[in-house]
C-alpha cells in the first residue's frame, strides 16, 4: 500500500521560503510508472497544481509560480521536497503531495494548470495546512 506524508512548518512569515517534504512509503519515487506532484488548495478555492518531479528527475512548474518554486528529491530517503520562496498571505493553503501516472509536458503545463481533480492522481497525502502570517 502506497502512502504519502507531508511534513513541514505550519506557519511561515511573509517573504520567507516555505519548505515541505513528502515521504513516500510502499513504492519507489524512481519507478518509471509514476510522477510526483505538489498541489495546494487555498481556503474557499479549488485545487491548484503547483509542479511535478518525474520518475526520471525532470521538473515542471505552474508558470505563474515557476520563478518561486523548486521541487527536488532525495532518492535515498524516498522523499521529494517543495520549496516556495517569497511567500505572501496568498500562499496560505492546504498543501498536498500526490502520485500520478506519467503525463506529457502539455498536460502538466496546459491542462493541469487550468484544472486538476483528485481523480487525476491515484494516491494523495493527507495534506498539511500552511499559513503565511507575521
C-alpha positions in Angstrom: 0.0 0.0 0.0 1.5 3.3 -1.1 1.4 6.1 1.5 2.5 9.7 1.2 3.1 12.0 4.1 3.7 15.7 4.0 5.8 17.4 6.7 7.0 20.9 7.4 6.2 24.0 9.3 2.6 25.1 9.6 3.4 28.8 9.9 5.7 30.8 7.6 6.4 34.5 7.8 5.9 36.7 4.7 8.9 36.9 2.4 10.3 33.7 3.8 10.7 30.3 2.0 8.1 27.6 2.5 9.7 24.1 2.6 7.7 20.9 2.6 8.8 17.3 2.3 6.7 14.4 1.1 7.9 11.0 2.4 6.7 8.0 0.3 6.4 4.5 1.5 5.2 1.4 -0.2 6.8 2.3 -3.5 9.9 4.0 -5.0 9.8 7.5 -6.4 12.1 6.4 -9.1 9.9 3.7 -10.6 9.1 4.6 -14.2 5.4 4.2 -13.7 4.7 7.4 -11.7 5.4 11.1 -11.4 5.1 13.0 -8.2 3.2 16.3 -7.8 2.6 19.1 -5.3 -0.9 20.5 -5.2 -2.4 23.1 -2.9 -5.9 24.3 -2.0 -6.3 27.9 -0.8 -9.2 28.5 1.6 -12.5 28.6 -0.3 -10.9 27.7 -3.6 -10.2 24.7 -5.7 -7.2 22.5 -6.2 -4.2 24.2 -7.7 -1.4 22.1 -9.3 2.0 23.6 -8.5 4.6 21.3 -10.0 5.9 17.8 -10.6 9.1 15.8 -10.4 9.0 12.9 -12.8 10.3 9.5 -12.1 13.5 10.4 -14.0 14.0 13.6 -12.0 12.7 16.2 -14.5 10.7 19.0 -13.1 7.8 21.1 -14.5 6.2 24.0 -12.7 3.0 26.0 -12.9 4.1 29.0 -15.0 2.7 31.6 -12.6 4.7 30.0 -9.7 7.8 29.0 -11.7 10.0 31.8 -10.5 9.3 31.0 -6.9 9.1 27.2 -7.0 11.6 24.4 -6.8 10.9 20.7 -6.4 13.8 18.3 -5.7 14.1 14.7 -4.4 16.3 12.5 -2.2 16.1 9.1 -3.6 18.0 7.6 -0.7 15.2 8.6 1.6 12.4 8.2 -1.0 11.3 11.8 -0.4 10.6 14.8 -2.6 10.6 18.4 -1.4 8.8 21.6 -2.3 10.3 25.0 -1.8 8.3 28.1 -2.4 10.1 31.4 -1.9 9.0 34.9 -1.2 5.7 33.7 0.3 2.7 36.1 0.9 -0.6 35.5 2.7 -2.0 34.4 -0.7 0.1 31.3 -0.4 -1.9 30.2 2.6 -3.4 26.8 1.7 -3.5 23.1 2.4 -0.6 21.6 0.6 -0.8 18.1 -0.8 1.7 15.7 -2.4 0.3 13.2 -4.8 1.2 10.4 -7.2 0.1 10.3 -10.8 0.8 8.3 -13.9 3.4 10.0 -16.1 1.9 12.7 -18.3 3.1 14.8 -21.1 4.6 18.3 -20.7 1.5 19.6 -22.4 -0.7 18.1 -19.8 1.3 19.5 -16.9 1.7 23.0 -18.3 -1.6 23.5 -20.1 -4.1 21.1 -18.7 -3.3 20.8 -15.0 -2.6 24.5 -14.7 -6.2 25.1 -15.8 -7.9 22.5 -13.7 -6.9 19.4 -11.7 -9.1 17.0 -9.8 -8.5 14.4 -7.2 -9.1 11.6 -9.7 -6.1 12.8 -11.7 -3.9 11.3 -9.1 -4.2 7.8 -7.5 -2.5 8.4 -4.1 -2.5 11.6 -2.0 -1.0 12.7 1.2 -3.4 13.8 3.9 -2.4 17.4 3.3 -0.8 19.9 5.6 -2.1 23.4 6.4 0.4 26.2 5.8 -0.4 29.7 7.0 1.6 32.7 5.9 1.4 35.3 8.5 3.6 37.6 10.5 
